[in-house]
Amino acid sequence: MKTIIKKVWHLSLIIGLRFLGLFIVMSVLSAYALNLEGATPTLVGLAVGGYALTQAALQVPFGVLSDKIGRKKAILIGLLIFAAGSVVAAVADDIYTLLIGRFLQGAGAIGAVVIAMISDHVKEEERAHAMAVMGMVIA
């Protein structure tokens, strides 16, 4: 059990911290976005859901990319895109800039690649424990 935790701890921490940052922002995002220039309830809803839309659309292409260039490089690229989106969203003074930031954040979502990398690093019989460790870190 301790070996499993050692194998997946760092990867779980990466995804857990990314989720933490997202969920802290989610509680105030719609109230904040409504005060931005050009904001309408529809655009605010798109800003809130835009992350999930781009994440869902790009998980498979990101997985294919990680197969071609390697998991570590794909995770690094994803984290850089996510960070760029976070900066864009943080400095947004209108709803459209916030939308761009949120879409970039979703484009940089690397959850599937992290899960694939965890699966690569543990034996098949240890996989359930490894995913449970990741789940505990995220929760």
KOLFIZA-311348 format. One record per residue: x, y, z of N, C-alpha, C, O in turn; residue number from 1; residue in one letter. Coordinates in pm, whole numbers. Each point is the difference from the previous one (the first is absolute). Example, Ala and Ser with C-alpha at 12.3 -4.5 7.8 and 13.67 -1.06 7.14 Angstrom:
2
1319,-569,780,-89,119,0,90,120,0,104,-2,66,1,A
-139,107,-138,82,119,6,-77,109,73,51,111,17,2,S
This chain:
139
83,-120,0,-83,120,0,87,126,0,-29,95,-73,1,M
135,-94,154,86,118,4,68,24,-134,21,114,-40,2,K
14,-222,-29,65,17,-131,-97,62,-100,40,82,-82,3,T
-166,-120,89,-100,59,-90,-11,149,25,-2,80,-94,4,I
-5,-42,220,-11,142,35,122,75,-53,-14,110,-54,5,I
133,-167,70,121,66,-51,-6,16,-151,41,103,-53,6,K
-93,-204,-17,-4,4,-146,-97,105,-53,26,61,-104,7,K
-136,-39,173,-105,87,-56,-15,133,73,-79,84,-43,8,V
150,-64,152,-17,120,82,19,129,-79,-84,88,5,9,W
195,-78,-78,30,125,-71,-102,28,-110,-44,114,-16,10,H
6,-216,-57,-100,18,-105,-135,38,59,-70,86,-53,11,L
35,-150,162,-127,32,67,1,142,53,-102,69,-5,12,S
215,-27,56,12,137,52,-16,103,-112,-65,103,20,13,L
122,-130,-135,-14,91,-115,-147,19,-35,-48,113,-12,14,I
-22,-223,-4,-140,11,-39,-86,54,114,-96,73,-23,15,I
130,-110,146,-75,50,115,12,150,18,-100,67,28,16,G
220,-13,-43,18,146,13,-70,75,-112,-53,109,21,17,L
52,-167,-140,-70,62,-112,-149,5,29,-65,102,-25,18,R
10,-211,75,-142,-2,36,-30,98,113,-102,69,-4,19,F
188,-62,103,-21,92,112,-12,143,-50,-92,72,38,20,L
185,-31,-123,-5,134,-56,-128,27,-77,-57,108,9,21,G
14,-206,-85,-123,16,-77,-122,13,89,-84,87,-21,22,L
73,-173,121,-119,-1,82,-8,120,93,-110,41,36,23,F
222,15,3,-2,123,79,-59,112,-83,-81,79,49,24,I
120,-71,-175,-49,105,-90,-147,-20,-34,-74,97,-14,25,V
30,-221,-1,-137,-29,-42,-105,63,91,-107,37,-46,26,M
138,-26,173,-100,52,94,-31,148,-23,-108,46,39,27,S
198,28,-100,-24,144,-21,1,40,-147,-24,116,-32,28,V
50,-210,-57,19,35,-141,-122,68,-61,14,102,-67,29,L
-133,-157,88,-117,59,-65,-30,139,55,-37,89,-77,30,S
51,-69,208,-24,134,57,102,100,-53,-34,114,-31,31,A
158,-156,20,106,87,-53,-24,30,-148,10,115,-42,32,Y
-42,-218,-35,-16,15,-144,-116,91,-36,6,71,-101,33,A
-111,-71,181,-115,87,-28,36,148,3,-68,82,-61,34,L
175,-47,131,42,139,9,99,41,-109,40,116,-6,35,N
-3,-208,-79,94,33,-108,-73,69,-115,-120,-19,-21,36,L
195,98,-53,-55,71,-115,-52,-101,-104,69,-95,-35,37,E
-190,118,-13,-60,-85,-102,-64,-127,52,-45,-83,-79,38,G
41,66,210,-52,-124,57,-152,-10,-14,-72,97,24,39,A
27,-213,-63,-141,-36,1,-9,-133,74,100,-70,11,40,T
-217,34,39,-10,-130,67,43,-117,-88,59,-97,49,41,P
-86,104,-178,41,-107,-91,152,-9,-11,56,-109,7,42,T
10,223,-23,146,0,-11,66,-42,131,104,-65,0,43,L
-165,104,112,53,-43,130,-12,-151,13,93,-66,46,44,V
-207,11,-86,-17,-145,2,101,-70,-88,51,-107,34,45,G
-23,167,-148,101,-56,-90,139,7,62,82,-90,-18,46,L
-55,197,91,130,13,69,14,-107,108,108,-57,18,47,A
-216,30,53,4,-102,105,15,-139,-64,80,-81,47,48,V
-157,53,-151,3,-132,-63,104,-17,-107,27,-113,-44,49,G
34,223,-1,98,-7,-108,118,-88,30,54,-67,-88,50,G
-13,66,213,110,-87,42,-34,-146,-28,78,-72,-63,51,Y
-195,30,109,-39,-140,-17,-19,-35,-148,32,-111,-42,52,A
-84,205,-35,-21,-25,-143,132,-28,-71,13,-98,-74,53,L
86,185,96,128,-21,-69,75,-120,57,69,-70,-73,54,T
-84,47,203,64,-117,58,-56,-127,-64,76,-88,-41,55,Q
-208,80,32,-62,-119,-57,39,-18,-147,25,-112,-45,56,A
-20,221,-28,32,-8,-143,145,-39,-25,31,-59,-104,57,A
59,91,197,143,-18,-27,66,-114,77,120,-21,-14,58,L
-195,-53,95,61,-110,75,57,-107,-91,112,-46,20,59,Q
-188,5,-121,48,-105,-90,120,49,-83,101,-70,-8,60,V
-110,190,-54,120,48,-72,123,14,90,111,-28,-43,61,P
-132,71,167,113,11,93,57,-138,31,121,-15,14,62,F
-208,-85,-3,47,-136,23,83,-52,-117,103,-65,20,63,G
-149,93,-141,75,-40,-119,136,70,-3,102,-61,-30,64,V
-103,191,63,126,76,6,95,-61,102,120,-12,-25,65,L
-174,-27,141,86,-58,104,58,-134,-44,111,-35,41,66,S
-184,-39,-123,55,-125,-54,115,27,-96,95,-78,-7,67,D
-102,190,-65,104,31,-100,123,65,61,113,-35,-35,68,K
-133,131,127,114,77,52,41,-41,141,104,44,49,69,I
-184,-127,15,30,-42,137,-90,70,100,-43,113,-21,70,G
15,-182,130,-93,51,101,53,125,69,-73,98,18,71,R
202,-100,20,56,115,72,-8,127,-83,-39,106,51,72,K
75,-114,-178,-6,118,-87,-143,48,-17,-26,120,2,73,K
-68,-213,-18,-140,37,-16,-53,67,127,-75,97,-8,74,A
113,-149,124,-43,61,126,58,140,13,-69,93,40,75,I
196,-78,-73,63,132,6,-68,99,-94,-29,113,38,76,L
3,-155,-161,-69,87,-96,-138,37,53,-39,117,-6,77,I
-34,-215,58,-132,26,55,3,98,116,-82,91,8,78,G
178,-109,82,11,91,114,36,141,-44,-49,98,58,79,L
133,-85,-160,35,133,-52,-120,67,-65,-23,120,19,80,L
-55,-196,-96,-121,56,-61,-99,40,109,-60,107,-6,81,I
45,-194,107,-90,30,111,44,127,74,-83,84,33,82,F
213,-71,-8,52,119,69,-22,125,-84,-38,104,54,83,A
60,-114,-184,-24,115,-88,-147,41,5,-31,118,7,84,A
-57,-216,-11,-143,29,10,-36,63,132,-86,88,6,85,G
150,-132,101,-26,58,132,43,145,6,-70,83,58,86,S
184,-51,-118,47,139,-3,-96,86,-83,-38,109,43,87,V
-2,-159,-160,-94,75,-85,-130,24,75,-52,112,-1,88,V
-2,-214,66,-125,15,75,17,95,117,-92,78,30,89,A
205,-81,36,22,85,118,8,148,-37,-42,85,79,90,A
95,-53,-195,14,141,-38,-115,48,-88,2,114,-48,91,V
-101,-198,26,-111,35,-89,-77,121,53,-36,6,117,92,A
12,90,-206,-83,113,38,-130,2,-81,-81,92,14,93,D
63,-192,-98,-128,-16,-70,-31,-149,-9,87,-85,19,94,D
-211,55,-48,-46,-139,1,69,-84,-109,22,-119,19,95,I
11,181,-131,61,-75,-109,142,-45,34,41,-110,-38,96,Y
32,193,108,134,-40,44,-10,-112,103,80,-93,0,97,T
-179,102,88,-23,-107,97,-34,-130,-72,49,-107,38,98,L
-131,115,-141,-34,-120,-78,124,-64,-61,17,-121,5,99,L
70,203,-62,124,-52,-58,83,-69,107,53,-109,-22,100,I
-41,172,139,75,-60,110,-58,-132,45,73,-96,23,101,G
-205,90,-9,-64,-124,44,15,-111,-104,22,-116,36,102,R
-34,152,-165,19,-101,-104,143,-51,-1,24,-119,-20,103,F
72,208,41,140,-43,9,21,-91,120,72,-100,-9,104,L
-133,134,122,12,-87,118,-50,-140,-33,65,-99,34,105,Q
-180,91,-98,-55,-130,-37,88,-74,-99,13,-122,7,106,G
47,197,-99,89,-62,-99,123,-59,68,58,-97,-50,107,A
-18,153,163,117,-49,72,-32,-105,105,88,-39,76,108,G
-212,-5,-70,-37,-102,98,69,-131,-34,-13,-50,-112,109,A
85,-5,206,86,-115,-28,-40,-123,81,82,-90,21,110,I
-206,85,25,-44,-109,85,18,-138,-60,52,-90,66,111,G
-93,73,-191,11,-132,-63,145,-43,-18,32,-118,13,112,A
55,214,-42,142,-32,-18,62,-42,133,81,-93,5,113,V
-119,161,103,52,-36,132,-47,-140,38,78,-81,50,114,V
-205,52,-75,-52,-133,30,73,-106,-83,34,-106,51,115,I
-9,136,-177,75,-94,-85,141,-20,53,52,-112,-1,116,A
11,219,47,137,-11,52,2,-82,129,91,-80,23,117,M
-191,101,62,-9,-81,122,-15,-147,-39,66,-87,58,118,I
-152,60,-155,-18,-139,-45,129,-59,-55,26,-119,16,119,S
54,203,-82,129,-47,-53,98,-38,111,84,-88,-19,120,D
-95,154,134,101,-16,105,-34,-107,104,85,-34,83,121,H
-205,-18,-85,-36,-101,100,-43,-129,-70,-44,0,-115,122,V
59,-110,188,-43,-129,-52,-153,-2,-6,-67,74,71,123,K
15,-159,-157,-145,-6,-19,-74,-30,130,-106,56,26,124,E
162,-145,56,-68,-35,126,7,113,104,-74,-3,98,125,E
162,100,-118,12,115,92,-79,122,-49,-9,100,72,126,E
-47,-108,-191,-63,117,-62,-116,57,81,-13,122,12,127,R
-68,-207,44,-115,48,79,48,82,119,-55,106,30,128,A
159,-154,38,55,75,113,60,133,-46,-17,103,65,129,H
86,-106,-177,62,122,-52,-106,104,-35,18,119,30,130,A
-126,-161,-91,-108,94,-35,-70,50,126,-45,115,5,131,M
37,-200,97,-58,44,127,86,107,65,-53,96,56,132,A
185,-112,-62,91,101,54,-21,132,-74,-9,106,63,133,V
1,-112,-195,-24,121,-77,-134,63,38,-10,122,15,134,M
-91,-203,-1,-131,50,40,1,67,136,-67,102,20,135,G
143,-157,74,11,61,133,66,137,-8,-42,94,67,136,M
145,-82,-148,70,128,-14,-93,103,-63,-1,116,42,137,V
-75,-156,-142,-92,93,-66,-111,43,95,-37,117,5,138,I
-15,-213,72,-110,31,92,49,89,110,-77,38,88,139,A
